[in-house]
Amino acid sequence: MRINLQQRKFRIGFNYNPPYSAIKLNSRSYNGFEDEMFNILAKYFNFTYDLINFNGEYGFVDDNRNWDGLIGGLINNSIDIAYSGISLNAERYKIVDYLYPHWHDQITFITNIVENKHNMNKFLRPLSMSIWITLILCFILFFLFNFLYNILMKPIIKYHEEHLLWIILGEFFRQPYQWFNRLNLAKKFIIICWSAAIFALTSYYSGCLSSELTIPDTDQINSIWELFEMFRSGQIIMVGSPIINNIFKRTFIANHNELTNNLKDNLILFKNREESLQFLFNKTYDEMDNENSDIEFKYGQQQTGTLITKTSADYQEIISGKNSFYLPKIEMDTLIETIFIAIPFNRKTFKQDEHDEFNLVLSQFSHCGLLDYWLNQFWHKIQVDKINQRKQIVAKFRNDDDDQLYKQTIQMNMEHMKIYTEEK
């Protein structure tokens, strides 16, 4: 039997965290899929609510066991419910109650874009260093053989083109030798053996070099283990909120017992995710605030990274563009951990029967696909907004002579939105 809360008013804490919550309080516009979820819950259970913005603070416990953010608000009885993609973990579960998880997400990492440098070593990579050293020794031995041959055999006529070193160098670059018949038997045997060996070697080298040239070099980080090695060596600094940096410490540093003073210097805390992302986007730090000038000076030459959920990274990629940061391909080597998203609530607010009813409805939302539907609606709206912005830009600069270009641009954007929506 459905409960009726009879217009009871709840105090709900939230953070701006698309696509979970994308609330615009001034216009009362609700775009995130958890925003839609609470709208439906309010109508279904007949309650109202006031929204309280916690400005990106979710809940971090200090050394004195005091909590801030949304979790602190629940403990201090300043709010009744909280949402915005809040993860459920054991430490939080000890002090606040949760509804059943309704979503799951993966934590990965992003880094600032690093300009790819031309690496001439790629011409040496197909062969190992031992093979290159062996080749150099072979050239030296051929030179010595030719030198000793001229001293011991004392040929009457010496042809410059019969010098053994130049012959094998020509064979190395697959240049045919025209005067093979006038060579003596020893040199013929050496050249035949060398040609057979060098044919196999150069075929292998050319195939591997073609692969090296086809796949461009990249200095980007593509695994969590590479991320940790660069962090340990001081080549990258990790930025983020205290919660994100705690995940990084727990996953890597605690397992390796390498939390030294040097590593502490490579962890930079920001108040919320937005500030850390801005720090990462401004990799040259030209637009940083004056209060961060010391950080800018100290870390200007280092790569920067932060931990982020896959869903949030998808949103940032749409809004900021793919060239604003580097997001590795999502696979086992790039996933740090999976988190469960749930709704924490004040223990003094809900009775047990109300708690059970909310859990039942949330499970139905999840099983019938409503959460996926609301998420897809959010992605669609974001894409439409982006297209409208592009249309305004194109319309601003177009004139009567380039109407055709304008139509092609709009058609291209519509096709892009259709493909992206289908992928999501």
Secondary structure, DSSP 4 states (H G I P E B T S, - for coil): -----TTEEEEEEE--BTTTB-EETTTTEE-SHHHHHHHHHHHHHTEEEEEEE-TT----B-TTS-B-HHHHHHHTTS-SEE-SSPBP-HHHHTTSEEPPP-EEEEEEEEE---PPPP-GGGGTTTS-HHHHHHHHHHHHHHHHHHHHHHHHH--SS--GGG-HHHHHHHHHTTPPPTTGGGS-HHHHHHHHHHHHHHHHHHHHHHHHHHHHHHS----S--SHHHHHHHHHTTSEEEEE-HHHHHHHIIIIIHHHT---HHHHTTEEE-SSHHHHHHHHH-TT-TT--GGGHHHHHHHTTSEEEEEEEHHHHHHHHHHH-TTSSB----SGGG--EEEEE--EE-TTT--HHHHHHHHHHHHHHHHTTHHHHHHHHHHHHHHHHHHHHHHHHHHHH--GGGHHHHHHHHHHHHHHHHHHHHH-
